């Protein structure tokens, strides 16, 4: 099967072409090209955009703007994005990181999409030509939207407040058993004053661990005090089953790895 490729200089023109049946957007290509190679006949045409703004990284005033075409490799080596480097490096090996993009990661189905887990913990906004959406809203409707994602924005986290963990069977570039990202703020007395925890592989897309977040508030990060949060982590999850791990196994090991992440 042959694929037609259309190249546009603007997102507006590409968006118009994307409305045609059988047309998919081509960013880094790690998802759509693999699907085509594996025989996905639903795709007959690809659309790409050459606008250099989609590959721009801007860090200013404590805010970060990442273009949708920014690669994981570019994030991992950026001197002002050190806190995000572990999440970017969790995506495949060097060859994949040179191709995989921010925009593509937002659409990656579990067990992929580890960087999207980090973005969810960071309370990012997703930017399209139609405007901005909270990342939770975007992820919930990502299968029905047709507008091209142009970037994401979020507050630059302090290195000590952002934590990321990917668990895989094959290191360093195996697919996820699970991934966890947490943004924690501590009060002067060492208790948790705010928490956002995002989970990968606990549904078909990244989800918040809201019960665990609530249970952490007012607690110090000690084994005894975080125990209720670990017990609550499994509430509302629907882990995937794949050749890497069963849903049962993922649910069983989640509190173990969340505890390791929280205790540092």
C-alpha positions in Angstrom: 0.0 0.0 0.0 1.3 3.5 -0.9 1.0 6.6 1.2 0.5 10.0 -0.1 2.5 12.7 1.7 1.3 16.4 1.7 3.7 19.0 3.1 2.4 22.4 4.3 4.1 25.5 5.6 1.3 26.5 8.0 -0.8 24.6 10.5 -4.0 26.2 9.1 -3.5 24.7 5.7 -2.5 21.3 7.2 -5.5 21.3 9.4 -7.8 21.7 6.4 -6.1 18.8 4.6 -6.4 16.7 7.7 -10.2 16.7 7.6 -10.1 14.3 4.6 -10.9 10.6 5.4 -7.9 8.4 5.8 -5.6 11.3 6.5 -3.2 11.3 9.5 -0.8 13.9 10.8 2.9 13.0 10.6 5.1 14.4 13.3 8.1 12.3 14.3 6.5 9.2 12.7 7.2 6.7 15.4 3.5 5.8 15.7 1.9 6.4 12.4 4.7 5.0 10.2 4.9 1.9 12.4 1.2 1.4 12.1 1.4 1.7 8.3 4.3 -0.8 8.2 2.2 -3.2 10.2 -0.6 -3.1 7.7 -3.0 -0.4 9.0 -5.0 0.2 5.8 -7.1 3.0 7.4 -4.4 5.5 6.6 -4.0 6.5 2.9 -2.5 10.0 3.3 -0.1 11.8 5.6 0.1 15.5 6.4 3.2 17.3 7.7 4.0 20.9 8.6 7.4 22.6 8.1 6.7 25.7 10.4 9.9 26.1 12.4 7.9 27.4 15.3 6.7 23.9 16.0 10.2 22.9 17.0 10.9 25.8 19.3 11.6 25.6 23.0 11.0 28.7 25.0 11.8 29.1 28.7 11.1 32.5 30.3 9.8 33.8 33.6 9.4 30.4 35.0 7.2 29.2 32.1 8.0 26.7 29.5 6.6 26.5 25.9 7.4 23.4 23.9 6.4 23.2 20.2 4.7 20.0 19.2 7.6 18.9 17.0 10.2 19.3 19.8 11.9 15.9 20.2 12.6 14.0 23.4 16.3 14.3 22.5 16.1 18.1 22.4 14.4 18.2 25.8 16.9 15.8 27.4 19.8 18.0 26.4 18.3 21.4 27.1 20.1 23.1 30.0 17.0 24.7 31.5 14.9 21.5 31.4 17.0 19.3 33.6 14.0 18.4 35.7 12.3 16.9 32.7 15.3 15.1 31.3 14.5 11.7 33.1 11.0 11.7 31.5 12.4 12.5 28.1 15.1 9.9 28.3 12.5 7.3 29.3 11.1 7.3 25.7 12.8 4.5 23.8 16.5 4.6 22.8 18.6 7.3 21.2 17.2 6.7 17.7 13.6 6.9 18.9 14.3 10.0 21.1 15.7 11.8 18.0 12.3 11.3 16.3 9.6 11.1 19.0 7.9 14.4 19.6 5.9 16.2 22.3 2.8 16.2 20.2 3.1 12.5 19.2 3.6 11.5 22.9 0.2 13.1 23.7 -1.5 10.6 21.4 0.6 7.5 22.2 -1.5 4.7 23.6 -0.4 2.8 26.7 2.2 1.3 27.3 3.7 4.3 25.4 3.4 8.0 26.2 5.7 8.3 29.2 6.4 12.0 28.6 2.6 12.7 28.5 2.5 11.3 32.0 5.0 13.9 33.1 3.0 16.6 31.3 -0.1 15.5 33.2 1.6 15.8 36.5 2.8 19.3 35.5 -0.7 20.4 34.8 0.2 21.4 31.3 -2.0 23.1 28.8 -2.2 21.8 25.2 -2.3 24.3 22.4 -4.1 23.8 19.1 -5.2 26.2 16.4 -8.6 26.2 18.2 -7.1 27.4 21.5 -5.7 26.0 24.7 -7.1 23.1 26.7 -6.1 21.6 30.1 -4.2 18.4 29.5 -6.8 16.3 31.3 -9.5 17.6 29.0 -7.3 17.1 26.0 -6.4 13.5 26.9 -10.1 12.6 27.6 -11.1 13.7 24.1 -7.9 13.0 22.1 -9.5 10.2 20.0 -12.2 12.5 18.5 -10.4 15.8 18.0 -9.0 16.6 14.6 -7.2 19.9 15.3 -3.4 19.7 15.1 -1.6 20.1 18.4 0.9 23.0 18.1 2.5 22.9 21.5 2.2 22.6 25.3 2.9 25.0 28.1 3.5 24.6 31.8 5.3 26.1 34.8 8.9 25.1 35.1 9.1 22.8 38.1 11.8 23.0 40.7 14.1 20.1 40.5 13.3 19.0 44.0 9.5 19.1 43.5 9.2 17.0 40.4 9.8 13.3 40.4 9.5 10.7 37.6 9.8 6.9 37.5 9.5 4.5 34.7 9.5 0.7 35.4 10.3 -1.6 32.5 11.6 -5.2 32.1 14.2 -4.3 29.5 16.7 -1.5 30.3 17.4 1.1 29.3 14.7 1.3 26.5 12.0 -1.2 27.2 8.3 -0.3 27.1 6.6 0.5 30.4 5.3 -1.8 33.0 4.2 1.5 34.5 5.3 5.1 34.8 4.7 7.6 37.5 5.2 11.4 37.7 4.6 13.5 40.7 4.7 17.3 41.4 4.9 17.8 45.2 5.1 21.0 47.2 6.2 20.8 50.8 5.4 23.3 53.6 8.1 24.6 55.9 7.4 21.8 58.4 8.0 19.2 55.7 4.4 18.2 55.1 2.9 17.9 51.6 0.9 21.1 50.8 0.0 20.2 47.3 0.3 17.1 45.1 -0.3 16.0 41.5 0.4 12.4 40.7 0.0 11.0 37.1 0.1 7.3 36.2 0.9 5.6 32.9 -0.4 2.1 32.0 -3.1 2.4 34.6 -5.6 3.1 31.8 -5.4 3.4 28.0 -4.0 6.9 28.5 -2.3 8.8 31.4 -4.6 9.4 34.4 -4.4 11.3 37.7 -4.1 9.4 41.0 -6.5 11.8 42.7 -7.3 9.6 45.8 -3.5 9.2 46.5 -3.0 13.0 46.0 -5.7 13.7 48.6 -4.3 11.2 51.0 -0.9 12.8 50.8 -2.0 16.3 51.9 -0.7 17.2 55.3 1.6 14.2 55.5 5.4 14.0 55.8 7.2 11.8 53.3 7.9 8.9 55.6 6.9 5.3 55.2 4.3 5.5 57.9 2.6 8.7 56.8 2.4 7.9 53.1 0.9 4.4 53.7 -2.7 5.7 53.2 -1.8 7.3 49.9 -0.2 4.1 48.7 -3.4 2.2 49.7 -5.5 4.7 47.8 -3.4 4.6 44.6 -5.3 1.7 43.1 -8.7 3.5 43.3 -10.2 4.2 39.9 -7.5 2.6 37.9 -8.0 0.2 34.9 -4.5 -1.1 34.1 -3.8 -2.5 30.6 -2.9 -6.1 29.9 -0.3 -6.7 27.2 2.7 -9.0 26.5 4.8 -7.0 29.0 2.5 -7.4 32.1 -1.0 -8.2 33.1 -3.5 -5.7 34.6 -3.3 -7.7 37.9 0.5 -7.4 38.0 0.5 -3.7 37.2 -2.1 -3.0 40.0 -0.1 -5.0 42.5 3.3 -3.3 41.9 1.9 0.3 41.6 1.9 1.0 45.4 5.4 -0.4 45.7 6.9 1.9 43.0 4.8 4.9 44.1 6.3 4.4 47.6 9.8 4.4 46.1 9.1 7.5 44.1 7.7 9.4 47.1 10.5 8.4 49.5 13.1 9.3 47.0 
